Amino acid sequence: MADYSRKVIGYFAFSSPTEIVCTGDQGDSCVISGSVRAMKAYLKEIDPDEQKGHTVKKTRFGEILRGLNLGAAYGFDEDSYKKFYPLARKEGLPVKEGNFSEMKDKGFRFFTVQLTSL
């Protein structure tokens, strides 16, 4: 893995080590937002009364790559996918360009990435 493994892709949130904020847009996948503000807005939607104390943390390309290699799925918003996509291509991952306009028309806001085989 090249030095871009430490590049920040976005933010994820969790309420406990085993409860990571996921989206059901296209199956359960860990939400990666492009900014803290975007993540907080999403958290407000799914937990308006803030019953779960969520922690928001940065996530780097290398961390996401390790998760993908372990079978995890990630749901990227448009801003985070713009950061992830070129690095994933450099790493040789078979990822597609995200067409967020088309996805929004279909009711999806996250682009899900999961490796099915290497």
VEXSETI-283475 format. One record per atom (N, C-alpha, C, CB): x, y negated, z; residue in one letter. Coordinates in steps of 0.001 Angstrom, whole numbers, padded with zeros to 6 digits, always signed. Glycine has a CB too. Layout:
N
XYZA...
# end
This chain:
118
+000855+001178+000000M+000000+000000+000000M+000900-001238+000000M-000972+000001+001235M+000607-002175-000850A+001411-003389-000966A+001108-004357+000176A+001158-004070-002316A+001793-005491+000150D+001646-006471+001224D+000252-007088+001293D+002662-007561+001055D-000587-006897+000298Y-001937-007451+000351Y-002846-006676+001299Y-002543-007467-001036Y-002333-005632+001934S-003137-004878+002893S-003549-005738+004083S-002367-003656+003378S-002820-006808+004345R-003119-007675+005484R-004026-008852+005115R-001830-008199+006076R-004431-008929+003859K-005313-010031+003441K-006699-009858+004039K-005408-010104+001900K-007205-010945+004587V-008544-010924+005175V-009567-010921+004044V-008765-012147+006130V-010474-009944+004114I-011533-009809+003110I-012810-010478+003606I-011796-008318+002786I-013060-010368+004893G-014283-010927+005449G-014438-010572+006906G-015484-010448+004674G-015687-010421+007315Y-016013-010206+008723Y-017036-009087+008855Y-016548-011503+009367Y-016911-008329+009939F-017905-007314+010275F-018372-007591+011693F-017325-005858+010136F-019427-006939+012116A-019970-007163+013455A-020337-005832+014091A-021201-008095+013404A-020261-005821+015412F-020629-004621+016151F-021158-005018+017525F-019421-003658+016284F-021969-004134+018100S-022474-004373+019447S-021833-003411+020434S-024001-004235+019484S-021218-002338+019932S-020434-001411+020739S-019492-000693+019777S-021355-000390+021536S-018521+000035+020283P-017598+000733+019369P-018283+001706+018420P-016570+001479+020165P-019469+002165+018782T-020178+003103+017904T-021369+002476+017184T-020650+004287+018704T-021646+001204+017433E-022767+000517+016782E-022270-000657+015945E-023783+000025+017832E-021998-000349+014680I-021531-001350+013732I-022729-001830+012930I-020414-000780+012798I-022780-003103+012621V-023903-003655+011859V-023842-003117+010433V-023875-005220+011864V-024937-002482+010046C-025032-001862+008722C-026213-002433+007960C-025162-000332+008840C-026206-002186+006677T-027316-002568+005816T-027940-001315+005248T-026853-003518+004684T-029211-001381+005000G-029914-000269+004377G-030236-000550+002928G-031181+000038+005129G-029679-001662+002368D-029967-002026+000973D-029812-000825+000042D-029042-003163+000514D-028686-000168+000106Q-028402+000951-000789Q-027803+002099+000022Q-027436+000519-001936Q-028413+002423+001132G-027867+003420+002039G-027153+002709+003170G-026909+004389+001301G-026851+003416+004218D-026182+002780+005351D-024737+002467+005012D-026252+003676+006591D-024396+001215+005121S-023024+000787+004873S-022704-000380+005792S-022816+000395+003383S-021475-000428+006230C-020999-001486+007113C-021020-002824+006366C-019567-001167+007636C-021689-003794+006936V-021794-005109+006298V-020471-005861+006434V-022954-005934+006921V-019994-006381+005301I-018816-007244+005281I-019275-008572+004685I-017614-006601+004448I-019184-009631+005490S-019576-010960+005010S-018322-011774+004701S-020465-011697+006061S-018485-012755+003853G-017365-013590+003459G-016997-014646+004477G-017665-014242+002174G-017876-014884+005452S-017600-015903+006476S-018297-015526+007783S-018067-017312+005997S-017815-016116+008867V-018451-015922+010168V-019877-016463+010107V-017639-016624+011300V-020032-017594+009472R-021353-018226+009365R-022359-017306+008668R-021246-019556+008602R-021933-016684+007576A-022813-015769+006849A-023170-014559+007713A-022146-015309+005539A-022207-014052+008459M-022487-012907+009332M-023464-013302+010431M-021183-012363+009950M-023272-014472+011022K-024179-014911+012081K-025599-015109+011550K-023669-016210+012711K-025729-015572+010323A-027057-015727+009716A-027704-014360+009517A-026961-016479+008362A-026933-013387+009064Y-027465-012031+008885Y-027859-011438+010240Y-026423-011121+008178Y-027026-011628+011250L-027348-011116+012590L-028632-011736+013120L-026193-011393+013565L-028833-013015+012849K-030055-013704+013282K-031281-013078+012618K-029977-015215+012948K-031144-012645+011384E-032245-011984+010675E-032597-010643+011295E-031888-011789+009212E-031573-009844+011592I-031840-008485+012066I-032053-008398+013575I-030706-007583+011675I-031620-009428+014305D-031765-009450+015765D-032064-010880+016206D-030475-008907+016472D-033260-011400+015854P-033564-012809+016106P-033516-013209+017585P-034919-013124+015559P-033788-012267+018472D-033765-012574+019901D-032397-012327+020531D-034810-011752+020622D-031449-011936+019694E-030077-011667+020137E-030045-010717+021334E-029371-012977+020496E-030813-009634+021218Q-030876-008648+022290Q-029589-007840+022412Q-032042-007717+022064Q-028906-007686+021294K-027624-006976+021322K-026518-008017+021229K-027514-005923+020152K-025580-007951+022114G-024461-008891+022071G-023464-008482+021005G-023769-008976+023437G-023585-009057+019840H-022704-008698+018726H-021374-009444+018811H-023389-008997+017386H-020339-008746+018446T-019011-009329+018295T-018713-009379+016808T-017917-008509+019076T-018207-010507+016332V-017849-010666+014919V-016327-010720+014832V-018506-011962+014294V-015763-009884+013964K-014303-009816+013823K-013897-009818+012360K-013752-008566+014516K-012686-010294+012118K-012099-010238+010775K-011839-008792+010390K-010786-011060+010708K-011874-008556+009106T-011424-007261+008612T-010522-007497+007409T-012633-006342+008239T-009489-006728+007350R-008464-006870+006316R-008597-005750+005281R-007050-006857+006946R-007988-005975+004139F-008062-005009+003053F-007588-003626+003497F-007235-005489+001870F-006482-003561+004195G-005946-002272+004640G-006906-001517+005538G-004645-002477+005365G-007625-002232+006402E-008598-001592+007292E-009762-001021+006490E-009118-002596+008343E-010224-001790+005516I-011322-001317+004668I-010866-000113+003851I-011822-002447+003732I-009670-000172+003311L-009144+000936+002517L-009053+002208+003360L-007761+000577+001941L-008576+002096+004601R-008521+003270+005484R-009929+003831+005722R-007855+002901+006838R-010886+002943+005962G-012266+003390+006161G-012825+004087+004933G-013147+002214+006523G-012575+003520+003765L-013037+004150+002520L-012446+005544+002361L-012666+003282+001305L-011166+005670+002671N-010504+006965+002552N-011039+007987+003548N-009017+006800+002742N-011670+007515+004617L-012285+008407+005604L-013767+008672+005303L-012143+007808+007003L-014265+008098+004190G-015643+008349+003776G-016635+007260+004134G-016101+009608+004366G-016174+006163+004728A-017075+005073+005107A-017593+004349+003867A-016360+004080+006043A-018752+003718+004024A-019341+002890+002970A-019378+001450+003476A-020784+003394+002573A-019131+000513+002593Y-019136-000902+002941Y-020101-001648+002040Y-017722-001501+002832Y-020897-002531+002632G-021812-003388+001898G-021270-004804+001915G-023239-003332+002497G-020705-005237+000804F-020076-006545+000695F-021079-007593+000238F-018893-006491-000269F-021018-008782+000830D-021758-009894+000250D-020918-010452-000900D-022076-011005+001328D-021452-011399-001619E-020772-011894-002820E-019397-012485-002516E-021630-012938-003504E-019289-013282-001463D-018008-013914-001143D-016942-012901-000750D-018189-014915-000026D-017306-011917+000051S-016310-010925+000469S-015918-010016-000704S-016855-010076+001642S-016874-009721-001590Y-016543-008852-002722Y-015587-009544-003690Y-017818-008428-003459Y-015694-010843-003810K-014765-011598-004666K-013329-011454-004169K-015160-013090-004712K-013151-011280-002873K-011813-011084-002296K-011381-009619-002400K-011791-011539-000819K-012334-008719-002194F-012034-007292-002186F-011735-006742-003578F-013187-006533-001582F-012552-007091-004551Y-012496-006478-005879Y-011112-006510-006536Y-013473-007163-006775Y-010452-007671-006639P-009156-007656-007335P-008099-006826-006603P-008648-009079-007509P-008144-006809-005288L-007185-006004-004528L-007474-004514-004692L-007221-006388-003039L-008751-004164-004720A-009130-002766-004921A-008663-002276-006293A-010657-002594-004782A-008817-003115-007298R-008369-002749-008648R-006851-002563-008671R-008793-003831-009678R-006118-003469-008005K-004652-003341-007936K-004261-002042-007245K-004031-004546-007190K-005047-001621-006283E-004784-000390-005536E-005194+000845-006335E-005525-000414-004197E-005879+000630-007472G-006285+001739-008331G-007624+002352-007973G-005252+002793-008292G-008407+001654-007166L-009724+002179-006801L-010701+002006-007964L-010263+001472-005534L-011556+002990-008185P-012504+002922-009306P-013749+002112-008944P-012913+004336-009739P-013562+000829-008663V-014690-000023-008277V-015181-000812-009483V-014287-000983-007130V-016462-001150-009436K-017090-001906-010520K-017170-003379-010147K-018497-001352-010834K-017266-004209-011176E-017531-005625-010916E-018920-005739-010313E-017410-006486-012224E-019054-006609-009337G-020356-006804-008712G-021161-007858-009451G-020192-007200-007249G-022317-007485-009963N-023207-008433-010625N-024267-008843-009601N-023863-007810-011927N-023938-009850-008806F-024814-010237-007703F-026105-010897-008177F-024084-011171-006776F-026089-011556-009315S-027324-012147-009845S-028332-011051-010159S-027033-012989-011113S-027868-010018-010835E-028742-008897-011178E-029214-008175-009913E-028012-007913-012116E-028316-008015-008963M-028678-007327-007715M-029736-008109-006937M-027430-007119-006837M-029582-009419-006881K-030554-010245-006152K-031933-010135-006786K-030101-011719-006121K-031961-010056-008124D-033236-009886-008832D-033924-008581-008434D-033012-009917-010351D-033129-007580-008063K-033673-006277-007662K-033910-006199-006151K-032724-005155-008097K-033624-007281-005441G-033857-007303-003998G-032677-006872-003148G-035000-006440-003681G-031508-006714-003750F-030319-006332-003002F-029427-007555-002787F-029544-005214-003741F-028799-007647-001630R-027863-008749-001406R-026445-008274-001169R-028313-009577-000237R-026284-006961-000953F-024955-006404-000704F-024585-005427-001813F-024902-005703+000673F-023306-005408-002125F-022770-004478-003125F-022061-003373-002348F-021784-005203-004151F-022570-002155-002457T-022046-001051-001663T-020920-000333-002382T-023151-000072-001329T-019844-000087-001628V-018697+000655-002146V-018440+001836-001221V-017427-000257-002262V-018357+003015-001809Q-017986+004233-001093Q-017274+005136-002069Q-019231+004946-000469Q-016164+005683-001640L-015412+006589-002514L-016039+007978-002441L-013901+006640-002110L-016334+008536-003609T-016921+009867-003623T-015846+010932-003805T-017968+009977-004732T-014766+010568-004496S-013614+011469-004622S-012414+010642-005044S-013891+012623-005652S-011255+011107-004683L-010024+010376-005032L-009292+011083-006144L-009103+010227-003812L
# end
